[in-house]
């Protein structure tokens, strides 16, 4: 049975706050770096800066205190020619990272539900969205 107090926590808090999200982001990018299907998108990238931006973005998106002020998703990704398949691969790595960190299935679904609508901003070819 779910703890009643946990029901009152935001997704951000259930993910472990800033520290929990930082751990997930680090694990996520470790998986990305090891995946030849998508690692080419991250060549010549400052991973320290990228992980910081991703932590802020996920913190804000999940109800945390940070406000993301970086480039828009379209600006950040338009030059990459991301395919729908690769978008799904990346989301899979995020889900796997959250599973590894023992995040509940319900919360993983909630994180993915926040990110899936961003597909249209990240994939260049409208036929693939």
HELIX and SHEET records of a PDB file:
HELIX    1   1 UNK A    4  UNK A    7  1                                   4    
HELIX    2   2 UNK A   11  UNK A   14  1                                   4    
HELIX    3   3 UNK A   17  UNK A   33  1                                  17    
HELIX    4   4 UNK A   39  UNK A   42  5                                   4    
HELIX    5   5 UNK A   47  UNK A   61  1                                  15    
HELIX    6   6 UNK A   73  UNK A   77  1                                   5    
HELIX    7   7 UNK A   78  UNK A   80  5                                   3    
HELIX    8   8 UNK A   84  UNK A  100  1                                  17    
HELIX    9   9 UNK A  105  UNK A  116  1                                  12    
HELIX   10  10 UNK A  119  UNK A  122  1                                   4    
HELIX   11  11 UNK A  126  UNK A  128  5                                   3    
END                                                                             
